[in-house]
Amino acid sequence: MSQQIVENIIRIKERITIACENSYRDPKDVKLLLATKTVSEEYIEIALNAGHILIAENKVQELKEKFEKLKKIPHTNHFIGHLQSNKIKDLIKYNVTCIQSLDRLSLAEKLHQHLEKEGRVLDVLIQVNTSFEDSKFGMSPRGVIELVRQVAQFDTIKIKGLMTIGLLSTDNEKVRRCFRLLKDIQKNIEVQQISNVQMTELSMGMSGDLEIAVEEGATIVRVGTAIFGQRSTPNSFYWNEGN
Ligand SMILES: *Cc1c(COP(=O)(O)O)cnc(C)c1O
């Protein structure tokens, strides 16, 4: 399995490189983030030792459980899961440098309170629901600019860009539409030059659709299954309301 993980990472990097070549982009402009939900510390350690520094969890509980074992290996932690306000206090104990799933003002308010108390700042991406599915988290595309303006008022929170989960579909054009929408929203926000807001990062694309995302401008692709294998827990456990 450990050899497999290393080989899978190499294969994903090749896929990113080819997608970059097809869209005249520099592969250096696309970061590979390893989505490590349900993956054991041992396997994550193998990936980290192979030189893959950017990882992310979906649940604070899992982040906490793996923290002790992984903290000795240099790496960067993002958070990509649905976040409940009452978990923020816990989350910011575990060296997360970016919350990619900020999707509502109430969450930003709570986050600001905690960060201010600790005299810290934190990067965030705004999660957008580009697939218009009720089951997915994320701010609706129409509300994004307003949310960005509101969050920008909190000086502890540094907006660095946008994140989305594309439609899970075999129809590539429908998937592409999600990513293109995120890129359009990014451009709309950029031209407004809101202070305390950067729009450098576009986190989009996963195991099944990373090529499309790279072609549409992704700067971070989040890959789990294609590196660590199939999970026994369905995505709905992480992505839907009510858990
Ligand atoms: C699990 C997850 C991923 C990775 O998905 P795979 O299909 O396993 O590559 C990416 N983003 C988010 C938000 C996830 O929860």
Ligand as a Chemical Component Dictionary entry (heavy atoms), coordinates in Angstrom:
data_LIG
# 
_chem_comp.id                   LIG 
_chem_comp.type                 NON-POLYMER 
_chem_comp.pdbx_formal_charge   0 
_chem_comp.three_letter_code    LIG 
# 
loop_
_chem_comp_atom.comp_id 
_chem_comp_atom.atom_id 
_chem_comp_atom.alt_atom_id 
_chem_comp_atom.type_symbol 
_chem_comp_atom.charge 
_chem_comp_atom.model_Cartn_x 
_chem_comp_atom.model_Cartn_y 
_chem_comp_atom.model_Cartn_z 
_chem_comp_atom.pdbx_ordinal 
LIG C1 C1 C 0 -13.161 14.280 0.011  1  
LIG C2 C2 C 0 -13.019 15.630 -0.572 2  
LIG C3 C3 C 0 -12.192 15.846 -1.683 3  
LIG C4 C4 C 0 -11.452 14.740 -2.405 4  
LIG O1 O1 O 0 -12.361 13.970 -3.132 5  
LIG P1 P1 P 0 -11.872 12.661 -3.942 6  
LIG O2 O2 O 0 -12.980 12.413 -4.894 7  
LIG O3 O3 O 0 -11.697 11.585 -2.944 8  
LIG O4 O4 O 0 -10.605 13.009 -4.623 9  
LIG C5 C5 C 0 -12.081 17.145 -2.143 10 
LIG N1 N1 N 0 -12.735 18.167 -1.561 11 
LIG C6 C6 C 0 -13.535 17.992 -0.499 12 
LIG C7 C7 C 0 -14.220 19.160 0.102  13 
LIG C8 C8 C 0 -13.706 16.717 0.020  14 
LIG O5 O5 O 0 -14.509 16.549 1.069  15 
# 
loop_
_chem_comp_bond.comp_id 
_chem_comp_bond.atom_id_1 
_chem_comp_bond.atom_id_2 
_chem_comp_bond.value_order 
_chem_comp_bond.pdbx_ordinal 
LIG C1 C2 SING 1  
LIG C2 C3 SING 2  
LIG C2 C8 DOUB 3  
LIG C3 C4 SING 4  
LIG C3 C5 DOUB 5  
LIG C4 O1 SING 6  
LIG O1 P1 SING 7  
LIG P1 O2 DOUB 8  
LIG P1 O3 SING 9  
LIG P1 O4 SING 10 
LIG C5 N1 SING 11 
LIG N1 C6 DOUB 12 
LIG C6 C7 SING 13 
LIG C6 C8 SING 14 
LIG C8 O5 SING 15 
# 
